[in-house]
């Protein structure tokens, strides 16, 4: 089998395509996004794909045009459309025009007829009428499997739950499935809801962390905690300065993987918090939140887990496009009175330290990183699809 030719819609900075390329056996022949800043960052890190990345509205594309730009053949279509219209963090409006982008993926999959496709969105997608219509139509040609997966189950230091849909052409005679979890066995992890440790090896622990029950739990590797992911990065950062030196040698497999081909740090700079915010964050214990703002898990005055601190033996919550703001969620570093840096957020999304976001403001970099798909999860999906197809 030669390399499978993939096209990605809503390509962003390359979380999905980068993961598929990391897996090997794939070639990116077409990429699309309306966001010029995303394209610039993608091309900076994967310059050989510059001519294949087209800044267009997906609504303006046709199947024949994509095939022509791709050299006449596409084996797989990947799509992670904007999810704000379905996300529980927001108004969840039925009339949000971004919801209709799912139909654009349907239109192009139907027109091009690839061997497989992969769709990703927020968990609530699978219960929506949008998805039911999408599934009902495509099942005439494809066998679909949709499931909510947690990125932590695949070695990503983030409790990020996403709906993933894999579709395979019916004539293949292959039933799609999700890759089995690789992490979540031995060890214990801090649970923010209870303020105590849980054991992912047990069903109780898996339920607390919202992991899927599975067999052969002892064979799974431990979850990648924040300490395992970030402890080699400087924690206490000078105000207004970007730190380029590592704090210490890599001490975990995750850190060593992130540091491949990176000689120094980039984008590791603290946000400019006012003195009152720094004082507030300094008084919060690891894994906890200010007592006056409610319980550990949720309060009614601010966003869920506002001003809460992460825990070194826990995992990050979902990285959003607003992780600089401690009032928007649990984004405060486990050992320093500040929120996560852009570099730390990239690490938690599985982007290596050699990945650059040059030429954009910190706020723009924050948006690009928060909108990205965890790159290692894309790699796992790519390898699983290759096995399903007999590669």
N, C-alpha and C positions, 0 to 999 in steps of 0.2 A: 504494500500500500504506500503510495506517495503521500506527500504532505496534504493535509486537508485544508482547503481554501476557505477562509472565514471572512465575513463582512460584519462589522459592528455598527449599529445605530446608537446614537447617544454615547459616543466613545469616551467623552471626557478626557481625563489625563492618562488613561490607559490601564486602569485596574483590571478590567476583564481581558482585553487583548494582551496586556503584559503577562497576565497569568497563563493564558493559553500558549503564548510564545515560550514562557518558562517551562511549560510541560513538554515541549518538543513535539514535532510531528504536525505542526500547524503553520500556515502562512497567511498573514493578513493581507488581503487584496483590496479591501475597501473599508474606509472609516468615515464616519459622518458625525458632526455635531454643529449646532448653531453658534457655539461659544468660542470666539477667537482666542480668548485667554487659555481655555482648555487645550485647544489645538497647539498653541505656542509651547505649552509645557510638555505636551505629548511629544511633539517633534524635537524638542530640546533633548529628550531622553531616548527617543527612538528615531534618530534623524533619517534612517534609511526608508522610513515610511512617510516622509513628508509629502511626496506626490500622490499618496493614496488617501490622504486625510482631507476631506472636502467640507468646508464650512457652508452648510446649507440648512434650511428648514427641512425636516424629514417629510413634511407635507408636500414639498415641491419635487420629491424624488419619485421615479417610477422604476418598476422592476427591470424593464429592458435597458434603461439608462444605467442602473447599477451594474447589470451584467456587462454592458459595453465598457464601463470604466474599470471593471474587474478582469477583463480579458476573456469574458464569455462563460465563466463557470464559477459557481459558488457552492461549496459543500455545506456550510453552516452559517446561520444568521444569529447574531448575539444582540440582545437589546435590554437595556436597563433604563426605561423611560422615567422622567421626573415623577416622583411619588408624592409630592406635597398635597395633591388633591385627595389622596386616599389615606395619608398619614394621620394617626391619632393626635400628633402634635400639630394642631392647626384646625381650621374650620371644617375640613372634610366636606367640601361643597360638591354636590352632584353636578353643578354647572361649571366647575373648574375646567377650563379648556384643556389643561394638561391631561385630564383623564382620557380624552379622546386619542391621545398618542398611542394607546394600546391598539386601537383600530388601525393605526398607521403600520404598526408591526404586523398585524394580521394581513393587511393589504399587500405588503411587500413579501411576506412569507408565501402567501397564496400565489402571487405573481411569479416569483422566482423559483419556488419549489425546491428548496435545499434539502439535503439529506436529513439534516437535524436543525433544530433551533433551541436557543436557551433564552428564557425571559426571567428577569429578576425585578422584584418590587417589595413593598411593605407587606407584612403578613395578612393584613385585612383584604388584600387583593383577591385571595382565593375564595372569600365569602361574598364578593361583590357581583352585582348583575353584569358589570362590564366583563368580568372574567368568564362568567357562565356563557355569555354570548360568544366570546372569543373561543372558548373550548368547544361549544356545540358546533360551530361552523368548521373548525379545523379538524375535528375528528373524522371528517369524511376522507381526509388524506393522511392524517397523522395519528399516532398513538401518543397521548400526552400523560405526563405524570407531574403533578404539582405538590409541593410539600414545603412546610416551614422548617428551615434549618437554622441552627445557631452557629455563628462563625467560630465560637470557642471550641466546638467539637472537632475542628480541623486545625487546631494549633494556632489560632489567632487570639491575642490577649484582649478580647473584646466580646462582651455578651450582646452580640448583634444578631437579632433574629430577622430573617428575610424569607420571603416566599420565592422559591425557585421553581421554574417550570421547564422541563425538558420534553421536547417533541421529537419523535423519530418517524420517518416515513413508514406507512403501513406495509409497503412491499418488502421491507427488510425482514419482517417477521421477528422483530426484537422488541421486547417490552422495556421501556425506559424505567429507570429507578434513580434514587439518589445514592451517592457514594456513602459507604458506611463510615461512621465516625472514626477518627484516628486518635482523638484525645478525650480524656475524661475518666481515667482509671484511678491510679494510685494517688495518695496525698490528700490534703485537705485544702479548702478554699474559703476565704472570708465571704460571708453572705450579707449584703447590705440591708436586706429586709429585716433580718433578725438581729443583726449586730453580732453574730457568732460564726464559728467555723462549721462548715458542712463537708461531708465526704462524697465526692462525685461517684465513688464506687457503689454507693447505695442508691436505691430508688428514691429515698427521701431526699438525698443530696441532689440527685439529678432533677427532681421536681422543683426544688428550691432555686436551682440555677436555670431552670427551663431548658434542660437538655433532654434529648430523646432517650427512652429506655432502649437498651440494646444488649446483645449477647456478648460473651467473652470480655466483660468489663475489665478484668485484671490485665488483659493484654493491651489495653489502650494506654497510651502515654499520658503523663500528668497534664492537666490544663496549664497553659502558659500564663502565669500570673504577671502582674505589673512589675514585680521585682525581677522576674526572669527576663522581661522584655526591655526594661528601661534603666536598670541599676548601673549600667556603665556610662550613662549620660550625666553630665553635671546637673545637680539639683538646684543649688542656690546660685542664681544668675545675677550678674551686675546689671543695674538699671540702664536700659538704653543701649546695651552692647550685645552683639552676636558672639556667642562662644563657639570656637572652632575646634578645641581640643577635647578629647574624650577624658572622662574622669578616671577611668581605670581600664585595664584590658578586658576584653569580652570574657564572660565567665559562664555563659549558657549557650546552648546550640542556637537558640533564637537570636541572641546578640551576634554570634559569629556569622550567621546567615545574613543578618541585616548589614553587617560591616564589610561584606565582600566588595572589593574594588573601591572602597571609600578610604581615602587617606586622612580626611578631616571632616568635621561636622559642618553642615550648613543649616540655616533656618532654625537654629536653636537660640532663640531670643525671647525673653520674657515680655508679656504684654504690659502695657503701661497702666497698672492698677493704681487707683488713688489710695492715699494713706488709710482712709477709713475702711476700704475693702481689704487691704493687707492686714489691718488689725483684726477685722472680723474673721478672716480666714486663718489667722494665726491662732485663734482660740478654739478652732474646731479640731477635734481629735481624728486621727486616721479612721476612715470608715464611717464617720458620724456626720452630723449636721448641726448648725446652731440650734440650741434648745428652743429659742424663742420663735423659730420658723417652722415648728411642727415636728412630726415623727420622722424616724429614719427613712421611711419608704415614700411618704407623700404628704404634702400639705395643701391647704386651700388658698393660701395667700399668694404664693409664688408658683413658678413652674415646678413640676415634680423634681424632688431632690435638689432644690435650689440651695446654693452655697454649701453643698455637701462635699466632703473630702473623700477621695479614693483611698484604698487600702493596699499596701504593698503586696499582701497575700491574697488580694482579690483580683478581679478583672475590671477593665474599663467598661463603662456603659457605652451605648451606641454613640460613636463620634458623629456630631452634627455639623452644620455650617455655622454654629454659634458657640464653639467650644471655648472662645476667649472670655465669655461672659459667665462668671461663677453663679449668677442668678438664673441661668437658663438650664442648669442641670448639674450633675455630679462630674465636674471637670477640674476640680482642684487637685493639684499634685499631692501624692500621699505623704511627702516629707517637706514641702516648701509652700509658703503662703502665696501661691500664684496658680493660675490655670495652666493647662498643658500648652507647650510650645507647638509651633507648626511641625518641627521635627519629631517631637514625641507623638503627635497625632498621626504623622506619616508612618511611624513605627507601628502604631496600633492598628493601622490599616494594612500593614504588611508590605509597605513600600521600602526598598532598601535605602541605606544612607547615601548611596551614590545618586539617588533620584533628586533632581533639582527642580526648583520652581523660581528660577531667576526672572527678573524683569517684571514682577507683579508685586503689588502692595501686600502687606501681611493679611489684611482683611480679605483680599482677593484670593490669596493662597489658602486661607481658612475655608472659604467657600468651595474651592476646587477639591480640597482634601475631604471635606465633609460630604461632598456629593459622590465621592469615589466608591468603587466596589473593592472589598478586601482582595488584594492581589493573590495571596496564597489560596483563598477559597476558589478563585477562578482557576488556579492551577490544578486543584483537586478535581474540580468539575471537568476540566479538559481531559485529564488522564482517565477519568471514569467513562466519559463519552467515547474515548478512543478504544477502551476495552469493550464497551457495548457494541461498537462497530467492528470488532474483531481485529483491531490493530495491535 
